[in-house]
Amino acid sequence: MFKVTGMTYGHSVRALTTELTQLQGITSGYVELSTGAVAVASLRPIDHAAVAAAICEAGYQITCAP
């Protein structure tokens, strides 16, 4: 689970979920606006660096990563 800051509206949730689910191997993404919690599901080991890069590319900051 990642902790993300910078999300302010429902658009942030949709944009980040879209960015995450475009990563190879990611089957779903969960973004909780009120807490900043971000989680992803995958059928294989998750590349945490790729997830972190996608979060940053979407314009948000990671405050805590696994």
PDBQT receptor file of N, H, CA, C and O in Angstrom, charges set to zero:
ATOM      1  N   MET A   1       0.853  -1.177   0.000  1.00  0.00    +0.000 N 
ATOM      2  CA  MET A   1       0.000   0.000   0.000  1.00  0.00    +0.000 C 
ATOM      3  C   MET A   1       0.900   1.242   0.000  1.00  0.00    +0.000 C 
ATOM      4  O   MET A   1       1.925   1.290   0.680  1.00  0.00    +0.000 OA
ATOM      5  N   PHE A   2       0.496   2.213  -0.761  1.00  0.00    +0.000 N 
ATOM      6  H   PHE A   2      -0.336   2.174  -1.314  1.00  0.00    +0.000 HD
ATOM      7  CA  PHE A   2       1.195   3.483  -0.847  1.00  0.00    +0.000 C 
ATOM      8  C   PHE A   2       0.343   4.548  -0.177  1.00  0.00    +0.000 C 
ATOM      9  O   PHE A   2      -0.884   4.448  -0.159  1.00  0.00    +0.000 OA
ATOM     10  N   LYS A   3       0.980   5.549   0.364  1.00  0.00    +0.000 N 
ATOM     11  H   LYS A   3       1.976   5.631   0.349  1.00  0.00    +0.000 HD
ATOM     12  CA  LYS A   3       0.286   6.719   0.911  1.00  0.00    +0.000 C 
ATOM     13  C   LYS A   3       0.649   7.880  -0.006  1.00  0.00    +0.000 C 
ATOM     14  O   LYS A   3       1.826   8.167  -0.224  1.00  0.00    +0.000 OA
ATOM     15  N   VAL A   4      -0.374   8.545  -0.540  1.00  0.00    +0.000 N 
ATOM     16  H   VAL A   4      -1.330   8.312  -0.363  1.00  0.00    +0.000 HD
ATOM     17  CA  VAL A   4      -0.172   9.572  -1.562  1.00  0.00    +0.000 C 
ATOM     18  C   VAL A   4      -0.804  10.884  -1.119  1.00  0.00    +0.000 C 
ATOM     19  O   VAL A   4      -1.873  10.890  -0.510  1.00  0.00    +0.000 OA
ATOM     20  N   THR A   5      -0.140  11.996  -1.425  1.00  0.00    +0.000 N 
ATOM     21  H   THR A   5       0.730  11.991  -1.920  1.00  0.00    +0.000 HD
ATOM     22  CA  THR A   5      -0.707  13.314  -1.164  1.00  0.00    +0.000 C 
ATOM     23  C   THR A   5      -0.869  14.055  -2.486  1.00  0.00    +0.000 C 
ATOM     24  O   THR A   5      -0.269  13.700  -3.500  1.00  0.00    +0.000 OA
ATOM     25  N   GLY A   6      -1.686  15.076  -2.444  1.00  0.00    +0.000 N 
ATOM     26  H   GLY A   6      -2.174  15.364  -1.619  1.00  0.00    +0.000 HD
ATOM     27  CA  GLY A   6      -1.884  15.921  -3.612  1.00  0.00    +0.000 C 
ATOM     28  C   GLY A   6      -3.199  15.666  -4.327  1.00  0.00    +0.000 C 
ATOM     29  O   GLY A   6      -3.541  16.384  -5.267  1.00  0.00    +0.000 OA
ATOM     30  N   MET A   7      -3.942  14.652  -3.893  1.00  0.00    +0.000 N 
ATOM     31  H   MET A   7      -3.664  14.070  -3.129  1.00  0.00    +0.000 HD
ATOM     32  CA  MET A   7      -5.239  14.377  -4.506  1.00  0.00    +0.000 C 
ATOM     33  C   MET A   7      -6.286  15.261  -3.832  1.00  0.00    +0.000 C 
ATOM     34  O   MET A   7      -6.341  15.350  -2.605  1.00  0.00    +0.000 OA
ATOM     35  N   THR A   8      -7.120  15.915  -4.653  1.00  0.00    +0.000 N 
ATOM     36  H   THR A   8      -7.075  15.842  -5.649  1.00  0.00    +0.000 HD
ATOM     37  CA  THR A   8      -8.088  16.835  -4.070  1.00  0.00    +0.000 C 
ATOM     38  C   THR A   8      -9.528  16.575  -4.480  1.00  0.00    +0.000 C 
ATOM     39  O   THR A   8     -10.445  16.967  -3.759  1.00  0.00    +0.000 OA
ATOM     40  N   TYR A   9      -9.751  15.935  -5.603  1.00  0.00    +0.000 N 
ATOM     41  H   TYR A   9      -9.006  15.616  -6.189  1.00  0.00    +0.000 HD
ATOM     42  CA  TYR A   9     -11.106  15.734  -6.114  1.00  0.00    +0.000 C 
ATOM     43  C   TYR A   9     -11.254  14.315  -6.648  1.00  0.00    +0.000 C 
ATOM     44  O   TYR A   9     -10.273  13.580  -6.771  1.00  0.00    +0.000 OA
ATOM     45  N   GLY A  10     -12.482  13.942  -6.960  1.00  0.00    +0.000 N 
ATOM     46  H   GLY A  10     -13.278  14.538  -6.860  1.00  0.00    +0.000 HD
ATOM     47  CA  GLY A  10     -12.748  12.640  -7.558  1.00  0.00    +0.000 C 
ATOM     48  C   GLY A  10     -11.976  12.425  -8.844  1.00  0.00    +0.000 C 
ATOM     49  O   GLY A  10     -11.635  11.296  -9.197  1.00  0.00    +0.000 OA
ATOM     50  N   HIS A  11     -11.702  13.528  -9.548  1.00  0.00    +0.000 N 
ATOM     51  H   HIS A  11     -11.979  14.445  -9.262  1.00  0.00    +0.000 HD
ATOM     52  CA  HIS A  11     -10.896  13.424 -10.767  1.00  0.00    +0.000 C 
ATOM     53  C   HIS A  11      -9.524  12.844 -10.449  1.00  0.00    +0.000 C 
ATOM     54  O   HIS A  11      -8.979  12.080 -11.245  1.00  0.00    +0.000 OA
ATOM     55  N   SER A  12      -8.969  13.191  -9.314  1.00  0.00    +0.000 N 
ATOM     56  H   SER A  12      -9.412  13.812  -8.668  1.00  0.00    +0.000 HD
ATOM     57  CA  SER A  12      -7.665  12.663  -8.912  1.00  0.00    +0.000 C 
ATOM     58  C   SER A  12      -7.716  11.153  -8.786  1.00  0.00    +0.000 C 
ATOM     59  O   SER A  12      -6.796  10.456  -9.215  1.00  0.00    +0.000 OA
ATOM     60  N   VAL A  13      -8.780  10.651  -8.202  1.00  0.00    +0.000 N 
ATOM     61  H   VAL A  13      -9.527  11.218  -7.853  1.00  0.00    +0.000 HD
ATOM     62  CA  VAL A  13      -8.941   9.207  -8.024  1.00  0.00    +0.000 C 
ATOM     63  C   VAL A  13      -9.008   8.525  -9.385  1.00  0.00    +0.000 C 
ATOM     64  O   VAL A  13      -8.322   7.529  -9.613  1.00  0.00    +0.000 OA
ATOM     65  N   ARG A  14      -9.821   9.048 -10.281  1.00  0.00    +0.000 N 
ATOM     66  H   ARG A  14     -10.378   9.857 -10.096  1.00  0.00    +0.000 HD
ATOM     67  CA  ARG A  14      -9.952   8.449 -11.607  1.00  0.00    +0.000 C 
ATOM     68  C   ARG A  14      -8.637   8.504 -12.375  1.00  0.00    +0.000 C 
ATOM     69  O   ARG A  14      -8.237   7.516 -12.990  1.00  0.00    +0.000 OA
ATOM     70  N   ALA A  15      -7.966   9.646 -12.346  1.00  0.00    +0.000 N 
ATOM     71  H   ALA A  15      -8.292  10.449 -11.846  1.00  0.00    +0.000 HD
ATOM     72  CA  ALA A  15      -6.713   9.800 -13.082  1.00  0.00    +0.000 C 
ATOM     73  C   ALA A  15      -5.652   8.843 -12.563  1.00  0.00    +0.000 C 
ATOM     74  O   ALA A  15      -4.944   8.210 -13.346  1.00  0.00    +0.000 OA
ATOM     75  N   LEU A  16      -5.540   8.737 -11.257  1.00  0.00    +0.000 N 
ATOM     76  H   LEU A  16      -6.115   9.251 -10.621  1.00  0.00    +0.000 HD
ATOM     77  CA  LEU A  16      -4.517   7.862 -10.680  1.00  0.00    +0.000 C 
ATOM     78  C   LEU A  16      -4.863   6.391 -10.911  1.00  0.00    +0.000 C 
ATOM     79  O   LEU A  16      -3.975   5.592 -11.207  1.00  0.00    +0.000 OA
ATOM     80  N   THR A  17      -6.117   6.028 -10.782  1.00  0.00    +0.000 N 
ATOM     81  H   THR A  17      -6.839   6.677 -10.541  1.00  0.00    +0.000 HD
ATOM     82  CA  THR A  17      -6.524   4.651 -11.041  1.00  0.00    +0.000 C 
ATOM     83  C   THR A  17      -6.232   4.269 -12.489  1.00  0.00    +0.000 C 
ATOM     84  O   THR A  17      -5.738   3.174 -12.756  1.00  0.00    +0.000 OA
ATOM     85  N   THR A  18      -6.533   5.156 -13.411  1.00  0.00    +0.000 N 
ATOM     86  H   THR A  18      -6.934   6.046 -13.194  1.00  0.00    +0.000 HD
ATOM     87  CA  THR A  18      -6.245   4.911 -14.823  1.00  0.00    +0.000 C 
ATOM     88  C   THR A  18      -4.758   4.730 -15.048  1.00  0.00    +0.000 C 
ATOM     89  O   THR A  18      -4.346   3.801 -15.743  1.00  0.00    +0.000 OA
ATOM     90  N   GLU A  19      -3.954   5.595 -14.477  1.00  0.00    +0.000 N 
ATOM     91  H   GLU A  19      -4.289   6.350 -13.913  1.00  0.00    +0.000 HD
ATOM     92  CA  GLU A  19      -2.496   5.518 -14.634  1.00  0.00    +0.000 C 
ATOM     93  C   GLU A  19      -1.969   4.184 -14.098  1.00  0.00    +0.000 C 
ATOM     94  O   GLU A  19      -1.132   3.541 -14.732  1.00  0.00    +0.000 OA
ATOM     95  N   LEU A  20      -2.457   3.782 -12.944  1.00  0.00    +0.000 N 
ATOM     96  H   LEU A  20      -3.136   4.305 -12.430  1.00  0.00    +0.000 HD
ATOM     97  CA  LEU A  20      -1.967   2.549 -12.325  1.00  0.00    +0.000 C 
ATOM     98  C   LEU A  20      -2.380   1.308 -13.103  1.00  0.00    +0.000 C 
ATOM     99  O   LEU A  20      -1.580   0.387 -13.267  1.00  0.00    +0.000 OA
ATOM    100  N   THR A  21      -3.612   1.272 -13.582  1.00  0.00    +0.000 N 
ATOM    101  H   THR A  21      -4.262   2.021 -13.448  1.00  0.00    +0.000 HD
ATOM    102  CA  THR A  21      -4.079   0.074 -14.269  1.00  0.00    +0.000 C 
ATOM    103  C   THR A  21      -3.507  -0.061 -15.676  1.00  0.00    +0.000 C 
ATOM    104  O   THR A  21      -3.723  -1.083 -16.329  1.00  0.00    +0.000 OA
ATOM    105  N   GLN A  22      -2.795   0.932 -16.147  1.00  0.00    +0.000 N 
ATOM    106  H   GLN A  22      -2.620   1.761 -15.616  1.00  0.00    +0.000 HD
ATOM    107  CA  GLN A  22      -2.096   0.819 -17.420  1.00  0.00    +0.000 C 
ATOM    108  C   GLN A  22      -0.743   0.141 -17.274  1.00  0.00    +0.000 C 
ATOM    109  O   GLN A  22      -0.117  -0.220 -18.270  1.00  0.00    +0.000 OA
ATOM    110  N   LEU A  23      -0.289  -0.033 -16.035  1.00  0.00    +0.000 N 
ATOM    111  H   LEU A  23      -0.798   0.261 -15.226  1.00  0.00    +0.000 HD
ATOM    112  CA  LEU A  23       0.984  -0.714 -15.807  1.00  0.00    +0.000 C 
ATOM    113  C   LEU A  23       0.838  -2.194 -16.130  1.00  0.00    +0.000 C 
ATOM    114  O   LEU A  23      -0.184  -2.809 -15.826  1.00  0.00    +0.000 OA
ATOM    115  N   GLN A  24       1.852  -2.749 -16.740  1.00  0.00    +0.000 N 
ATOM    116  H   GLN A  24       2.682  -2.249 -16.987  1.00  0.00    +0.000 HD
ATOM    117  CA  GLN A  24       1.817  -4.159 -17.109  1.00  0.00    +0.000 C 
ATOM    118  C   GLN A  24       1.678  -5.036 -15.866  1.00  0.00    +0.000 C 
ATOM    119  O   GLN A  24       2.439  -4.894 -14.909  1.00  0.00    +0.000 OA
ATOM    120  N   GLY A  25       0.714  -5.930 -15.889  1.00  0.00    +0.000 N 
ATOM    121  H   GLY A  25       0.096  -6.045 -16.667  1.00  0.00    +0.000 HD
ATOM    122  CA  GLY A  25       0.526  -6.864 -14.800  1.00  0.00    +0.000 C 
ATOM    123  C   GLY A  25      -0.439  -6.412 -13.722  1.00  0.00    +0.000 C 
ATOM    124  O   GLY A  25      -0.907  -7.239 -12.939  1.00  0.00    +0.000 OA
ATOM    125  N   ILE A  26      -0.752  -5.127 -13.656  1.00  0.00    +0.000 N 
ATOM    126  H   ILE A  26      -0.373  -4.456 -14.292  1.00  0.00    +0.000 HD
ATOM    127  CA  ILE A  26      -1.677  -4.630 -12.634  1.00  0.00    +0.000 C 
ATOM    128  C   ILE A  26      -3.100  -4.943 -13.080  1.00  0.00    +0.000 C 
ATOM    129  O   ILE A  26      -3.509  -4.567 -14.179  1.00  0.00    +0.000 OA
ATOM    130  N   THR A  27      -3.848  -5.627 -12.230  1.00  0.00    +0.000 N 
ATOM    131  H   THR A  27      -3.516  -5.932 -11.338  1.00  0.00    +0.000 HD
ATOM    132  CA  THR A  27      -5.211  -6.010 -12.582  1.00  0.00    +0.000 C 
ATOM    133  C   THR A  27      -6.253  -5.042 -12.039  1.00  0.00    +0.000 C 
ATOM    134  O   THR A  27      -7.347  -4.934 -12.594  1.00  0.00    +0.000 OA
ATOM    135  N   SER A  28      -5.924  -4.340 -10.961  1.00  0.00    +0.000 N 
ATOM    136  H   SER A  28      -5.036  -4.428 -10.511  1.00  0.00    +0.000 HD
ATOM    137  CA  SER A  28      -6.854  -3.348 -10.431  1.00  0.00    +0.000 C 
ATOM    138  C   SER A  28      -6.110  -2.388  -9.517  1.00  0.00    +0.000 C 
ATOM    139  O   SER A  28      -5.021  -2.676  -9.020  1.00  0.00    +0.000 OA
ATOM    140  N   GLY A  29      -6.736  -1.240  -9.317  1.00  0.00    +0.000 N 
ATOM    141  H   GLY A  29      -7.620  -1.006  -9.721  1.00  0.00    +0.000 HD
ATOM    142  CA  GLY A  29      -6.165  -0.245  -8.420  1.00  0.00    +0.000 C 
ATOM    143  C   GLY A  29      -7.237   0.295  -7.499  1.00  0.00    +0.000 C 
ATOM    144  O   GLY A  29      -8.402   0.398  -7.883  1.00  0.00    +0.000 OA
ATOM    145  N   TYR A  30      -6.850   0.636  -6.296  1.00  0.00    +0.000 N 
ATOM    146  H   TYR A  30      -5.903   0.551  -5.983  1.00  0.00    +0.000 HD
ATOM    147  CA  TYR A  30      -7.777   1.193  -5.308  1.00  0.00    +0.000 C 
ATOM    148  C   TYR A  30      -7.168   2.493  -4.799  1.00  0.00    +0.000 C 
ATOM    149  O   TYR A  30      -6.031   2.512  -4.328  1.00  0.00    +0.000 OA
ATOM    150  N   VAL A  31      -7.917   3.560  -4.896  1.00  0.00    +0.000 N 
ATOM    151  H   VAL A  31      -8.840   3.544  -5.280  1.00  0.00    +0.000 HD
ATOM    152  CA  VAL A  31      -7.457   4.869  -4.445  1.00  0.00    +0.000 C 
ATOM    153  C   VAL A  31      -8.518   5.445  -3.513  1.00  0.00    +0.000 C 
ATOM    154  O   VAL A  31      -9.677   5.594  -3.903  1.00  0.00    +0.000 OA
ATOM    155  N   GLU A  32      -8.128   5.764  -2.300  1.00  0.00    +0.000 N 
ATOM    156  H   GLU A  32      -7.187   5.643  -1.984  1.00  0.00    +0.000 HD
ATOM    157  CA  GLU A  32      -9.039   6.348  -1.309  1.00  0.00    +0.000 C 
ATOM    158  C   GLU A  32      -8.663   7.815  -1.133  1.00  0.00    +0.000 C 
ATOM    159  O   GLU A  32      -7.627   8.131  -0.549  1.00  0.00    +0.000 OA
ATOM    160  N   LEU A  33      -9.498   8.694  -1.634  1.00  0.00    +0.000 N 
ATOM    161  H   LEU A  33     -10.340   8.437  -2.108  1.00  0.00    +0.000 HD
ATOM    162  CA  LEU A  33      -9.218  10.128  -1.617  1.00  0.00    +0.000 C 
ATOM    163  C   LEU A  33      -9.025  10.670  -0.205  1.00  0.00    +0.000 C 
ATOM    164  O   LEU A  33      -8.082  11.421   0.045  1.00  0.00    +0.000 OA
ATOM    165  N   SER A  34      -9.899  10.302   0.709  1.00  0.00    +0.000 N 
ATOM    166  H   SER A  34     -10.665   9.691   0.506  1.00  0.00    +0.000 HD
ATOM    167  CA  SER A  34      -9.868  10.898   2.055  1.00  0.00    +0.000 C 
ATOM    168  C   SER A  34      -8.618  10.539   2.855  1.00  0.00    +0.000 C 
ATOM    169  O   SER A  34      -8.162  11.334   3.677  1.00  0.00    +0.000 OA
ATOM    170  N   THR A  35      -8.063   9.353   2.624  1.00  0.00    +0.000 N 
ATOM    171  H   THR A  35      -8.434   8.707   1.956  1.00  0.00    +0.000 HD
ATOM    172  CA  THR A  35      -6.887   8.932   3.395  1.00  0.00    +0.000 C 
ATOM    173  C   THR A  35      -5.598   8.975   2.598  1.00  0.00    +0.000 C 
ATOM    174  O   THR A  35      -4.509   8.955   3.171  1.00  0.00    +0.000 OA
ATOM    175  N   GLY A  36      -5.716   9.034   1.274  1.00  0.00    +0.000 N 
ATOM    176  H   GLY A  36      -6.600   9.050   0.809  1.00  0.00    +0.000 HD
ATOM    177  CA  GLY A  36      -4.526   9.002   0.426  1.00  0.00    +0.000 C 
ATOM    178  C   GLY A  36      -3.982   7.604   0.211  1.00  0.00    +0.000 C 
ATOM    179  O   GLY A  36      -2.891   7.441  -0.337  1.00  0.00    +0.000 OA
ATOM    180  N   ALA A  37      -4.729   6.588   0.637  1.00  0.00    +0.000 N 
ATOM    181  H   ALA A  37      -5.614   6.720   1.083  1.00  0.00    +0.000 HD
ATOM    182  CA  ALA A  37      -4.281   5.207   0.476  1.00  0.00    +0.000 C 
ATOM    183  C   ALA A  37      -4.421   4.771  -0.980  1.00  0.00    +0.000 C 
ATOM    184  O   ALA A  37      -5.445   5.006  -1.621  1.00  0.00    +0.000 OA
ATOM    185  N   VAL A  38      -3.376   4.138  -1.481  1.00  0.00    +0.000 N 
ATOM    186  H   VAL A  38      -2.544   3.948  -0.960  1.00  0.00    +0.000 HD
ATOM    187  CA  VAL A  38      -3.380   3.613  -2.838  1.00  0.00    +0.000 C 
ATOM    188  C   VAL A  38      -2.873   2.179  -2.776  1.00  0.00    +0.000 C 
ATOM    189  O   VAL A  38      -1.813   1.911  -2.211  1.00  0.00    +0.000 OA
ATOM    190  N   ALA A  39      -3.631   1.266  -3.355  1.00  0.00    +0.000 N 
ATOM    191  H   ALA A  39      -4.492   1.483  -3.814  1.00  0.00    +0.000 HD
ATOM    192  CA  ALA A  39      -3.234  -0.136  -3.405  1.00  0.00    +0.000 C 
ATOM    193  C   ALA A  39      -3.467  -0.655  -4.815  1.00  0.00    +0.000 C 
ATOM    194  O   ALA A  39      -4.346  -0.172  -5.528  1.00  0.00    +0.000 OA
ATOM    195  N   VAL A  40      -2.680  -1.633  -5.206  1.00  0.00    +0.000 N 
ATOM    196  H   VAL A  40      -1.966  -2.025  -4.627  1.00  0.00    +0.000 HD
ATOM    197  CA  VAL A  40      -2.842  -2.264  -6.505  1.00  0.00    +0.000 C 
ATOM    198  C   VAL A  40      -2.856  -3.773  -6.331  1.00  0.00    +0.000 C 
ATOM    199  O   VAL A  40      -2.308  -4.306  -5.366  1.00  0.00    +0.000 OA
ATOM    200  N   ALA A  41      -3.484  -4.450  -7.273  1.00  0.00    +0.000 N 
ATOM    201  H   ALA A  41      -3.928  -4.017  -8.058  1.00  0.00    +0.000 HD
ATOM    202  CA  ALA A  41      -3.508  -5.909  -7.292  1.00  0.00    +0.000 C 
ATOM    203  C   ALA A  41      -2.874  -6.382  -8.592  1.00  0.00    +0.000 C 
ATOM    204  O   ALA A  41      -2.999  -5.745  -9.638  1.00  0.00    +0.000 OA
ATOM    205  N   SER A  42      -2.197  -7.506  -8.497  1.00  0.00    +0.000 N 
ATOM    206  H   SER A  42      -2.095  -8.023  -7.647  1.00  0.00    +0.000 HD
ATOM    207  CA  SER A  42      -1.501  -8.045  -9.647  1.00  0.00    +0.000 C 
ATOM    208  C   SER A  42      -1.473  -9.561  -9.561  1.00  0.00    +0.000 C 
ATOM    209  O   SER A  42      -1.538 -10.132  -8.472  1.00  0.00    +0.000 OA
ATOM    210  N   LEU A  43      -1.377 -10.200 -10.703  1.00  0.00    +0.000 N 
ATOM    211  H   LEU A  43      -1.324  -9.735 -11.587  1.00  0.00    +0.000 HD
ATOM    212  CA  LEU A  43      -1.277 -11.658 -10.740  1.00  0.00    +0.000 C 
ATOM    213  C   LEU A  43       0.163 -12.128 -10.573  1.00  0.00    +0.000 C 
ATOM    214  O   LEU A  43       0.420 -13.329 -10.485  1.00  0.00    +0.000 OA
ATOM    215  N   ARG A  44       1.089 -11.200 -10.529  1.00  0.00    +0.000 N 
ATOM    216  H   ARG A  44       0.881 -10.224 -10.601  1.00  0.00    +0.000 HD
ATOM    217  CA  ARG A  44       2.514 -11.521 -10.350  1.00  0.00    +0.000 C 
ATOM    218  C   ARG A  44       3.131 -10.492  -9.420  1.00  0.00    +0.000 C 
ATOM    219  O   ARG A  44       2.462  -9.526  -9.051  1.00  0.00    +0.000 OA
ATOM    220  N   PRO A  45       4.374 -10.666  -9.035  1.00  0.00    +0.000 N 
ATOM    221  CA  PRO A  45       4.990  -9.683  -8.131  1.00  0.00    +0.000 C 
ATOM    222  C   PRO A  45       4.902  -8.265  -8.698  1.00  0.00    +0.000 C 
ATOM    223  O   PRO A  45       5.083  -8.039  -9.895  1.00  0.00    +0.000 OA
ATOM    224  N   ILE A  46       4.622  -7.329  -7.811  1.00  0.00    +0.000 N 
ATOM    225  H   ILE A  46       4.475  -7.512  -6.839  1.00  0.00    +0.000 HD
ATOM    226  CA  ILE A  46       4.450  -5.932  -8.205  1.00  0.00    +0.000 C 
ATOM    227  C   ILE A  46       5.788  -5.216  -8.188  1.00  0.00    +0.000 C 
ATOM    228  O   ILE A  46       6.553  -5.335  -7.232  1.00  0.00    +0.000 OA
ATOM    229  N   ASP A  47       6.065  -4.474  -9.247  1.00  0.00    +0.000 N 
ATOM    230  H   ASP A  47       5.443  -4.377 -10.024  1.00  0.00    +0.000 HD
ATOM    231  CA  ASP A  47       7.261  -3.635  -9.312  1.00  0.00    +0.000 C 
ATOM    232  C   ASP A  47       6.935  -2.322  -8.608  1.00  0.00    +0.000 C 
ATOM    233  O   ASP A  47       6.347  -1.418  -9.201  1.00  0.00    +0.000 OA
ATOM    234  N   HIS A  48       7.325  -2.224  -7.330  1.00  0.00    +0.000 N 
ATOM    235  H   HIS A  48       7.802  -2.958  -6.848  1.00  0.00    +0.000 HD
ATOM    236  CA  HIS A  48       6.986  -1.048  -6.535  1.00  0.00    +0.000 C 
ATOM    237  C   HIS A  48       7.553   0.239  -7.126  1.00  0.00    +0.000 C 
ATOM    238  O   HIS A  48       6.934   1.297  -7.019  1.00  0.00    +0.000 OA
ATOM    239  N   ALA A  49       8.720   0.154  -7.746  1.00  0.00    +0.000 N 
ATOM    240  H   ALA A  49       9.223  -0.706  -7.832  1.00  0.00    +0.000 HD
ATOM    241  CA  ALA A  49       9.317   1.343  -8.362  1.00  0.00    +0.000 C 
ATOM    242  C   ALA A  49       8.466   1.832  -9.535  1.00  0.00    +0.000 C 
ATOM    243  O   ALA A  49       8.325   3.038  -9.738  1.00  0.00    +0.000 OA
ATOM    244  N   ALA A  50       7.900   0.904 -10.307  1.00  0.00    +0.000 N 
ATOM    245  H   ALA A  50       8.014  -0.075 -10.142  1.00  0.00    +0.000 HD
ATOM    246  CA  ALA A  50       7.045   1.294 -11.434  1.00  0.00    +0.000 C 
ATOM    247  C   ALA A  50       5.757   1.928 -10.935  1.00  0.00    +0.000 C 
ATOM    248  O   ALA A  50       5.274   2.899 -11.518  1.00  0.00    +0.000 OA
ATOM    249  N   VAL A  51       5.194   1.383  -9.856  1.00  0.00    +0.000 N 
ATOM    250  H   VAL A  51       5.586   0.594  -9.382  1.00  0.00    +0.000 HD
ATOM    251  CA  VAL A  51       3.983   1.964  -9.286  1.00  0.00    +0.000 C 
ATOM    252  C   VAL A  51       4.285   3.368  -8.765  1.00  0.00    +0.000 C 
ATOM    253  O   VAL A  51       3.518   4.300  -9.004  1.00  0.00    +0.000 OA
ATOM    254  N   ALA A  52       5.400   3.518  -8.056  1.00  0.00    +0.000 N 
ATOM    255  H   ALA A  52       6.023   2.760  -7.861  1.00  0.00    +0.000 HD
ATOM    256  CA  ALA A  52       5.788   4.825  -7.525  1.00  0.00    +0.000 C 
ATOM    257  C   ALA A  52       5.995   5.825  -8.664  1.00  0.00    +0.000 C 
ATOM    258  O   ALA A  52       5.584   6.980  -8.562  1.00  0.00    +0.000 OA
ATOM    259  N   ALA A  53       6.628   5.383  -9.739  1.00  0.00    +0.000 N 
ATOM    260  H   ALA A  53       6.963   4.444  -9.822  1.00  0.00    +0.000 HD
ATOM    261  CA  ALA A  53       6.858   6.267 -10.882  1.00  0.00    +0.000 C 
ATOM    262  C   ALA A  53       5.535   6.689 -11.517  1.00  0.00    +0.000 C 
ATOM    263  O   ALA A  53       5.389   7.842 -11.923  1.00  0.00    +0.000 OA
ATOM    264  N   ALA A  54       4.570   5.773 -11.610  1.00  0.00    +0.000 N 
ATOM    265  H   ALA A  54       4.689   4.836 -11.281  1.00  0.00    +0.000 HD
ATOM    266  CA  ALA A  54       3.261   6.096 -12.181  1.00  0.00    +0.000 C 
ATOM    267  C   ALA A  54       2.529   7.110 -11.313  1.00  0.00    +0.000 C 
ATOM    268  O   ALA A  54       1.871   8.015 -11.827  1.00  0.00    +0.000 OA
ATOM    269  N   ILE A  55       2.643   6.959 -10.007  1.00  0.00    +0.000 N 
ATOM    270  H   ILE A  55       3.177   6.224  -9.590  1.00  0.00    +0.000 HD
ATOM    271  CA  ILE A  55       2.011   7.911  -9.092  1.00  0.00    +0.000 C 
ATOM    272  C   ILE A  55       2.613   9.304  -9.293  1.00  0.00    +0.000 C 
ATOM    273  O   ILE A  55       1.889  10.295  -9.374  1.00  0.00    +0.000 OA
ATOM    274  N   CYS A  56       3.925   9.366  -9.371  1.00  0.00    +0.000 N 
ATOM    275  H   CYS A  56       4.514   8.560  -9.306  1.00  0.00    +0.000 HD
ATOM    276  CA  CYS A  56       4.595  10.658  -9.570  1.00  0.00    +0.000 C 
ATOM    277  C   CYS A  56       4.278  11.231 -10.948  1.00  0.00    +0.000 C 
ATOM    278  O   CYS A  56       4.080  12.438 -11.092  1.00  0.00    +0.000 OA
ATOM    279  N   GLU A  57       4.231  10.368 -11.955  1.00  0.00    +0.000 N 
ATOM    280  H   GLU A  57       4.392   9.388 -11.838  1.00  0.00    +0.000 HD
ATOM    281  CA  GLU A  57       3.920  10.828 -13.315  1.00  0.00    +0.000 C 
ATOM    282  C   GLU A  57       2.513  11.408 -13.394  1.00  0.00    +0.000 C 
ATOM    283  O   GLU A  57       2.256  12.323 -14.177  1.00  0.00    +0.000 OA
ATOM    284  N   ALA A  58       1.608  10.879 -12.587  1.00  0.00    +0.000 N 
ATOM    285  H   ALA A  58       1.816  10.136 -11.951  1.00  0.00    +0.000 HD
ATOM    286  CA  ALA A  58       0.241  11.391 -12.559  1.00  0.00    +0.000 C 
ATOM    287  C   ALA A  58       0.157  12.725 -11.822  1.00  0.00    +0.000 C 
ATOM    288  O   ALA A  58      -0.889  13.374 -11.834  1.00  0.00    +0.000 OA
ATOM    289  N   GLY A  59       1.251  13.140 -11.180  1.00  0.00    +0.000 N 
ATOM    290  H   GLY A  59       2.101  12.613 -11.171  1.00  0.00    +0.000 HD
ATOM    291  CA  GLY A  59       1.288  14.452 -10.533  1.00  0.00    +0.000 C 
ATOM    292  C   GLY A  59       1.090  14.450  -9.037  1.00  0.00    +0.000 C 
ATOM    293  O   GLY A  59       0.813  15.494  -8.448  1.00  0.00    +0.000 OA
ATOM    294  N   TYR A  60       1.226  13.288  -8.406  1.00  0.00    +0.000 N 
ATOM    295  H   TYR A  60       1.451  12.440  -8.884  1.00  0.00    +0.000 HD
ATOM    296  CA  TYR A  60       1.020  13.198  -6.963  1.00  0.00    +0.000 C 
ATOM    297  C   TYR A  60       2.315  12.811  -6.264  1.00  0.00    +0.000 C 
ATOM    298  O   TYR A  60       3.264  12.346  -6.896  1.00  0.00    +0.000 OA
ATOM    299  N   GLN A  61       2.338  13.010  -4.955  1.00  0.00    +0.000 N 
ATOM    300  H   GLN A  61       1.567  13.387  -4.442  1.00  0.00    +0.000 HD
ATOM    301  CA  GLN A  61       3.538  12.736  -4.184  1.00  0.00    +0.000 C 
ATOM    302  C   GLN A  61       3.307  11.521  -3.292  1.00  0.00    +0.000 C 
ATOM    303  O   GLN A  61       2.229  11.342  -2.723  1.00  0.00    +0.000 OA
ATOM    304  N   ILE A  62       4.333  10.698  -3.184  1.00  0.00    +0.000 N 
ATOM    305  H   ILE A  62       5.209  10.843  -3.646  1.00  0.00    +0.000 HD
ATOM    306  CA  ILE A  62       4.278   9.530  -2.312  1.00  0.00    +0.000 C 
ATOM    307  C   ILE A  62       4.847   9.938  -0.952  1.00  0.00    +0.000 C 
ATOM    308  O   ILE A  62       5.962  10.454  -0.866  1.00  0.00    +0.000 OA
ATOM    309  N   THR A  63       4.079   9.703   0.097  1.00  0.00    +0.000 N 
ATOM    310  H   THR A  63       3.174   9.283   0.028  1.00  0.00    +0.000 HD
ATOM    311  CA  THR A  63       4.577  10.008   1.434  1.00  0.00    +0.000 C 
ATOM    312  C   THR A  63       5.016   8.745   2.155  1.00  0.00    +0.000 C 
ATOM    313  O   THR A  63       5.759   8.814   3.135  1.00  0.00    +0.000 OA
ATOM    314  N   CYS A  64       4.563   7.588   1.676  1.00  0.00    +0.000 N 
ATOM    315  H   CYS A  64       3.960   7.532   0.881  1.00  0.00    +0.000 HD
ATOM    316  CA  CYS A  64       4.944   6.322   2.280  1.00  0.00    +0.000 C 
ATOM    317  C   CYS A  64       4.789   5.231   1.227  1.00  0.00    +0.000 C 
ATOM    318  O   CYS A  64       3.777   5.174   0.530  1.00  0.00    +0.000 OA
ATOM    319  N   ALA A  65       5.785   4.373   1.115  1.00  0.00    +0.000 N 
ATOM    320  H   ALA A  65       6.608   4.419   1.682  1.00  0.00    +0.000 HD
ATOM    321  CA  ALA A  65       5.736   3.280   0.153  1.00  0.00    +0.000 C 
ATOM    322  C   ALA A  65       6.110   1.980   0.862  1.00  0.00    +0.000 C 
ATOM    323  O   ALA A  65       6.758   1.998   1.909  1.00  0.00    +0.000 OA
ATOM    324  N   PRO A  66       5.700   0.864   0.289  1.00  0.00    +0.000 N 
ATOM    325  CA  PRO A  66       6.019  -0.422   0.916  1.00  0.00    +0.000 C 
ATOM    326  C   PRO A  66       7.507  -0.708   0.902  1.00  0.00    +0.000 C 
ATOM    327  O   PRO A  66       7.940  -1.751   1.392  1.00  0.00    +0.000 OA
TER     328      PRO A  66
